[in-house]
């Protein structure tokens, strides 16, 4: 029983923890992009990020969001190799930030779908 608990504990610490955080971050950034794109196309929202505002109307918006999410994950993974604690803390902050953004987008979506 103790060995099984150690395996479970190991799964949520170390390299598995950063992998889970990075997968969550990628999923949240892509979710933000998909929901934002839908809301903007419906005319109920606008892109707040001035760098992405001009790209929203075109088909490149989602591609750029996916590439940006993957690039951020690779950078955080590289940081993890040298400074694991910094990478985990940074990843947690970004996951928290994007969780809030996705929650906000979903609240806008559900309040406008009346």
N, C-alpha and C positions, 0 to 999 in steps of 0.2 A: 504494500500500500504506500509506504514512504517513497519507494522508487517511482511509483506512478505520479505522486504529487510533485516530485522533483522534475519529472518530464513535463508535466503541465506548467510548472513554474518556469522552466527553461523556455517553454514555447512563447511565453509572454514577456520574456526578458531578452536582453542581448540582441542578436541579429534579427530574431523574429519580430521584436517590438518595432524596430525601424522599418522593416518590410511592411508590417501592417499599417503603420502610420503613413508611409509613402503611397501605398495602394489606396488608403482612405483619402489622402490628399488629392491624388489624381482623379478619383471618382467624384470628389466634391467640386473640383475645378471644372470638370467636364459637365457635371450636373448644373453648375452655375451657368455655364455657357449655353446649354440646351434650354434651360428655363428662361434665361435672359433673352435669348434669340426669339423664343416663342412670344414672350411678353412684348418685346419691341415690335415684332411683326404684327401683333394684334393692336398695337397703338396704345397700350395701357401703361407702358413704362418707357424709360430711356436709359441708355448706357451712361453711367456716371464716370467711368474711367475715360479720361480725355484721349488716351492713346488708342483705345479700342473703339471709341465713338464713331470714327469715320469708317471703320471696317464692318460695323454691324449689318448694314444693308446687303453687303456682298456675301458670297458663299465662303469667303476665306475666314470669316469670324470664328466658326467652330474649329476649323483646321488650326488656326493660330492658338486658340484656347487649349487644344489637345497638345500641340507641340510645346507650348509654354508650360503646361503641367508636367509633361515628360522631362523637359529640360530642368525644371525646378527639382523634380525627383532625382534626376541624375546628379545634380549639383549637391543636394542634401546627402545622397548616398556617398559621394566622394568626400564630403566633409566628415561623414560618419567614420570613414576609414582612418582618419587622422585625429578627429576630435568627436568621439561618439556622443558624449554628453551634450555638447553644443548642438549636434545634429538632431538628437532626440527632442531637446527642449524647443528648438526652432520648429521642428516638424509638428510638435504638439500645438505650438502657437498658431501655425498656419492652418492646421486642421480645425482648431477652434474658430479662427477667423472665417474660414470658408464655410464652416457649419452655420455660423451666424448669417452669412450672406445667402446661403441656400435657404435657410429658414425664412429670411426676409422675402426672398423671391417667391417662395411657396405661399407665404401669407398674402402677398400681392396677387398671386395667381388665384387663390381661393376666394379672396374678397371681390375680385372682378368677375368671377364666374357665376354671379347671381342670376 
